[in-house]
Amino acid sequence: MPRFSADHILETVLRTPIVPVFFHADAAYATRIVQTCYDGGLRVFEFTNRGTQAFEVFGELVKFVRENCPELLLGIGTIYTAADAERFIEAGADFVVQPCITAEVAEACRRHQTPWMPGTMTVREVYEATQLGAALVKIFPGNVVGPGFIKSLRGPMPSVPLMVTGGVEPTTESLREWFGAGVNVVGMGSQLFKNDDPTALKQLLTDLLVFLPTLRK
């Protein structure tokens, strides 16, 4: 059985809507990053399946999170096949993120009652994702489609929960642009981790989370 219900996961993602997108082959380094993000107020973390050591490192992160960051949702990203989705879900993934849409991954997540967050780039793909049961639809790459796409999409699809990844910077200006366009959540990768000093990263995240409510008035 999943640690958290799908409703709890979606509520948590929407409440703390900055999601780190991160990979590192060193488990000790990865756990330090996770702890810093948690201390900075984040409650959702996407570890990506992008290296030969990804599964082993993810297993270490699952144990670390359950012992030290009990409120953190730890998901797995860059999943293409049902086999990989099931392997990481069995290892403890709270949610699954894709860079694209594959029906077999959607079905695997449905069977395991695990929220599925596929990547999309067109209106048709966003609609297909909703029909296949996406808990939240990822717009990727954001730097290609731009905030204007989000604004246009919100006309015919005003209520689909959207997360944009790619092109989001950890600045108040960037957050204002994307949330103002209509996204619900942002994912940040390399831009967020340019400075991995724990004190600086924690302060940056704290400041961004304090700023976010001003966008929702």
N, C-alpha and C positions, 0 to 999 in steps of 0.2 A: 504493500500500500504506500502511496505517496506520503511524504512528510507533511505536506500542506495541501489544502484543497485548491482547485483551480481558481475559485473565487478569491481566496486569500492571496494567491500569487498575483492575480491581475490587480487586485486592490493595492498590494504592496508596490508593484511596478508603477502604478499611476500616482501613488502617494510620494514615492521617492524616485522621480523619473529621469535620473541620470544613471546609465548603465555602462560600466567600464567593459571594454572589449579587449581582452588581454590574453597573450600567450607567452610563456617562458619555459624553457626546458629544465630549469633548475627549480626544484620544488621548494627549497628553502627561500629563494628569492620570491617566488610566486606567493608563498604564504605571507611574506612581509607586505607585499602589495595588497593582498586581500585584507589583512589586518588594518592597514593604513586607511583603505577605502571604508572599511566598517567604522573605524574610529572617526572618520570624517563625516559620518552620518548616512552613508549609502547602505541600502539594504538589498540590492540586487547586483549580481556580478556574473558576467558571461566569460567563461574560459573557452578559448577557441581550439578546435581540433586541427592544429596546423603543423604539428611536428611529430617525429617518430616517437617521442616520449610523452605525447599528450595524454594518453590513457593512464599511464603510470602517475604522472604529475597530478592529473585530475583526481585519482584515487587518494593521493596524499592530501589534496585540498579538501575533499569531502570529509576526511577524518578531522582535519584541522578546524574546518568551519563548524562542525557539530560539537566540538569541544570548546571552541573559543568565540564563535560568532553565531550564536544560536538563532538569531532572527534573520540571518542572511540567506537569501535565495541564491543558490549556486547553479547556474545553467551551463549547458554545453553548446557551443556554436560551431559553424562550418561543418554541418552534418549534411551528407548527401544521400545515404542509404538507410534503409530500415534496420539493417544489421548493426550499423554503427549507432543509430538512435537507441536501439534496444540495449546494446552493450553499455552505453553511457548511462542510460536510465537505470539499469540494474546496478551500476556503480554508484548511483546516488544523485543523478542530475535532477534538479527540480523543474527544469524546463529545457526545451530544445529549440535552437535557432538555426535557420538555414539561410544561405545567401540567395536561394532560389526556391521554387516550389517543386516538391515531388510528392505525388499522392501516396506513395508507399511509406514515406516518413510520417505524413499526416495520419495514416491508419495505424502505424506503430505507436504513435503518441496517444491516439484515441484509446487503443487497447490498454495502455498502461496508465490512463487518466493523467497524462503529463501534458501541460500546456505546450502548444506548438506555435512557433513564431517564424513564418516563412518570409523570405526576401522577395520583394516585388519591384517592378520598375514601370508598369503601365496600369491603366485603369482596369483593363481586362484581367491582369494578374491579381490585382487587389480584390476584384470581385471573385475570382476563382479561389483565392485564399479564404475568403469568408465562407464560401460554399463548402470548402473542405474542412472547416472547423477551426480556423486559426483563432487563437486566444487574442492575439495582437498581430498586426501586419507590419512587417518591416519594409520601409522604403529604402532601397539601396541600389546604387550608390547615391547618396544625397548630394554630393558635390556635382554630379552630372545632371540630375533632374532639377535641383534647385528649389528654393522655397515657393517659387511661383507655381510649381506643379502641385504642391500641397494645397495652396489656396484654391486652385482650380478643382482639385479633387474633392474639396470640402463641399462644393455645390451639390453634386449628385450623391456623395457619400459622407454626410455630415457626422455620422455617429460611429464610424469604424475606428477602433483604437489604433493609432499609428505611432510607430517608432521610426525615426530616421537615423541611419548610420552612414558614416562617410561624409566628410566635409564639415562636421560639427566641431567647433573649437571651444575650449574651456574658458570662454569669456562671456561677460554679460551681454555684449553686443551680439554675439552669435546665438546665444540662447534666446534673446529677444526676437531675433529674426525668425528662428525656426518655430518657437512656440507661438509667436504672433501670426505665423502662416497657418497654424492649425495642428501641429503635431502634439501628441500627448506625452511622448517619451523621446529622449535622445540617447544614442549610443556613441561612446567616444573611445577610440583606440589610441594610436600613437600620439595624437595631439595632447591627450591627457597625461601621458607618461614621459613627456619631454624632460621634465625634472622629477626624478624619482626620490628626491630627498623626502623622507617620511614626514618631517615637520611641515615642509612647504606644500606637499601634496595634500596633507590633512587640512591645512588652512585654506587651500584653494577650494577643496570640496565643500568645506563648511561655508565659505563665502558664497559659493554658487547656490547651495541649498537655501541659504538665507534670502538670496535674491529671487528665487523662483516664485514665491507667492505673489510678488508684485506683478507678475505676468498673468495672474489668474483673477485679478480684481474685475 
